[in-house]
Amino acid sequence: MSVSLDGLTCKIDRRYVIPAAGRGARVESELIITFRTHVWNEDVAYQARRLLGFCEGATFVVLADESNGVLDTAPLEKIAHDSKR
């Protein structure tokens, strides 16, 4: 599922972990929010922090396309990739 926030698209991925048989019927779920971008400036950082404010209890990461240079997303966690390689 994707969500658009002021023109920025955010992908929502819900992952389920089912314990091994014999360890009970408990099912845990974790929600991971990825904020995908190829630029990082004050406006984009504001949108990321704004989305983060709605993600209590979820894991929030920036999925950064660093094809045109490193993006400093600190203090937010980042998964970086380079589409030119």
CORBEL-V151073 format. One record per residue. N is the residue number from 1. PHI is phi in degrees with one decimal (999 if undefined). OMEGA is omega in degrees with one decimal (none if undefined). NEAR is the number of other ideal C-beta (glycine too) atoms within 8 Angstrom. Layout:
{{N/PHI/OMEGA/NEAR} {N/PHI/OMEGA/NEAR}}
This chain:
{{1/999/175.9/4} {2/-119.0/178.7/7} {3/-127.7/177.7/7} {4/-101.3/-179.2/8} {5/-127.3/-178.1/9} {6/50.8/177.1/5} {7/85.6/177.8/4} {8/-101.2/-177.9/10} {9/-95.8/179.6/7} {10/-119.7/-179.8/13} {11/-94.5/178.2/10} {12/-110.9/-178.1/10} {13/-122.3/179.2/7} {14/-103.9/-177.4/8} {15/-116.8/179.6/7} {16/-112.4/176.3/7} {17/-116.5/-179.8/8} {18/-109.3/-178.5/4} {19/-62.4/177.7/8} {20/-61.0/179.8/4} {21/-57.3/178.5/3} {22/88.7/-179.6/3} {23/-106.5/178.6/6} {24/105.8/-176.3/4} {25/-100.4/-176.5/3} {26/-69.6/175.9/6} {27/-122.3/178.2/8} {28/-103.1/174.2/7} {29/-129.3/178.6/8} {30/-132.7/178.4/9} {31/-101.9/179.1/11} {32/-115.2/177.4/12} {33/-104.5/175.3/14} {34/-111.7/179.0/11} {35/-108.0/-173.7/14} {36/-91.0/-179.4/9} {37/-156.1/174.0/13} {38/-120.2/175.0/6} {39/-133.5/175.9/6} {40/-140.8/176.8/10} {41/-142.6/-176.8/6} {42/-60.2/-179.3/5} {43/-66.7/-179.8/6} {44/-68.5/177.7/11} {45/-60.8/177.9/10} {46/-61.9/179.8/8} {47/-63.6/178.7/12} {48/-63.9/179.0/13} {49/-64.7/178.5/9} {50/-63.8/177.6/9} {51/-64.2/178.6/13} {52/-55.9/179.2/10} {53/-62.2/179.2/6} {54/-97.4/-171.2/6} {55/-112.6/-179.1/10} {56/-58.1/178.9/4} {57/86.8/179.7/4} {58/-103.6/172.4/9} {59/-86.4/-176.9/7} {60/-117.7/177.4/11} {61/-135.1/173.8/12} {62/-94.4/174.6/15} {63/-96.2/-168.7/12} {64/-104.8/172.1/13} {65/-82.7/-177.1/11} {66/-102.0/178.3/10} {67/-63.7/-178.1/7} {68/-107.3/178.9/5} {69/131.3/-178.5/4} {70/-71.0/177.6/5} {71/-105.1/179.6/12} {72/-88.9/-176.5/5} {73/-97.1/-177.7/11} {74/-54.3/10.3/4} {75/-91.6/-179.2/2} {76/-76.5/177.3/12} {77/-66.8/-175.1/7} {78/-136.5/166.4/10} {79/-113.9/-175.1/9} {80/-102.9/172.3/8} {81/-146.1/-178.6/8} {82/-126.7/-175.8/8} {83/-75.6/179.8/6} {84/-86.2/-178.2/4} {85/-97.4/none/3}}
